[in-house]
């Protein structure tokens, strides 16, 4: 019985693929026509090649690279089952990674929304904070005027592989006490918030994982200038004293970019906050 041959157009319709795709598969030796007319260069395919094309389409559907498709074509059913199982594991890993990305986006959105809900710049208010995981490092003679210091770049280099998404700011820690001026404030440590707790990469020497505890915080934010910084810090202290609050721990300073355009002058929003409890 003579076998039916199909033109490239007929094969494309039968297999629900494009003529362009069949030409490409021919070019890269993934699926070659059974016959090419030497006079017209027309390509012809046979029925059995539909099953070969089914495998190609299936592997393409699950994202298998072309070179891996060629390898799969030579496998027996047992090896092909093992191959497909491996592809399933790769897909699961991609799904897990996408879930982490989705979770990171949700955290960044939540932090940005909270920042945008600040009642007014330069005004003190009380906020309930969730626990935040941070990577911190000892500060070496760093002060509030050192926002662009290279030490933060080292933190960024460490945090990016963990979070992989927009970092909403860096921070510093210093003791809660009276200061005469901004030059007298020295940081004890600097830090970067991380978006998840899966710390599966080694930290650089001198860095460690820590927590900003959940609780009630007195908080003030403003566009950074040295004058505003000290004025806002004094407002923070006055609010604590007036309301007879007990400060728990140090001052947390967090700063982030006002905008990301290279066409604008560099500006930062500085947040100052301390954890407090009501006096008995």
RAFENJO-V130095 format. One record per pair of residues at least 24 apart in sequence whose C-alpha atoms are under 6 Angstrom apart, sorted by the first residue. I is the first residue (numbers start at 1). GAP is how many residues later the second one is. D is the distance in whole Angstrom. If there is no record, write none. Layout:
<<I & GAP & D> <I & GAP & D>>
This chain:
<<5 & 39 & 6> <5 & 40 & 5> <5 & 41 & 5> <6 & 38 & 5> <6 & 39 & 5> <7 & 37 & 5> <8 & 35 & 6> <104 & 91 & 6> <121 & 100 & 5> <121 & 101 & 5> <122 & 99 & 6> <122 & 100 & 5> <123 & 97 & 6> <124 & 95 & 6> <124 & 96 & 5> <125 & 93 & 6> <125 & 94 & 5> <126 & 91 & 6> <126 & 92 & 5> <126 & 93 & 6> <127 & 89 & 6> <127 & 90 & 5> <128 & 87 & 6> <128 & 88 & 5> <129 & 85 & 5> <129 & 86 & 5> <130 & 84 & 4> <131 & 81 & 6> <131 & 82 & 5> <131 & 83 & 4> <132 & 79 & 6> <132 & 80 & 5> <133 & 60 & 6> <133 & 61 & 6> <133 & 78 & 5> <134 & 58 & 5> <134 & 59 & 4> <134 & 60 & 6> <134 & 75 & 6> <134 & 76 & 5> <134 & 77 & 6> <135 & 56 & 5> <135 & 57 & 5> <135 & 73 & 6> <135 & 74 & 5> <136 & 54 & 6> <136 & 55 & 4> <136 & 71 & 6> <136 & 72 & 6> <137 & 52 & 6> <137 & 53 & 6> <137 & 69 & 6> <137 & 70 & 5> <138 & 51 & 4> <139 & 48 & 6> <139 & 49 & 5> <139 & 50 & 4> <139 & 51 & 6> <142 & 44 & 6> <142 & 45 & 6> <143 & 42 & 6> <143 & 43 & 5> <143 & 44 & 6> <163 & 32 & 5> <169 & 86 & 5> <169 & 87 & 4> <170 & 84 & 6> <170 & 85 & 6> <171 & 82 & 5> <171 & 83 & 4> <172 & 80 & 6> <172 & 81 & 5> <173 & 78 & 6> <173 & 79 & 5> <174 & 76 & 6> <174 & 77 & 5> <175 & 75 & 5> <175 & 76 & 6> <176 & 74 & 5> <176 & 75 & 6> <216 & 59 & 6> <216 & 60 & 6> <217 & 57 & 5> <217 & 58 & 4> <217 & 59 & 6> <218 & 55 & 5> <218 & 56 & 5> <219 & 53 & 6> <219 & 54 & 4> <220 & 51 & 6> <220 & 52 & 5> <221 & 49 & 6> <221 & 50 & 4> <222 & 47 & 6> <222 & 48 & 6> <223 & 45 & 6> <223 & 46 & 4> <224 & 44 & 6> <224 & 45 & 6> <224 & 46 & 6> <245 & 32 & 6> <245 & 33 & 5> <245 & 34 & 6> <246 & 30 & 5> <246 & 31 & 5> <246 & 32 & 6> <246 & 33 & 6> <247 & 28 & 6> <247 & 29 & 4> <248 & 27 & 5> <248 & 28 & 5>>
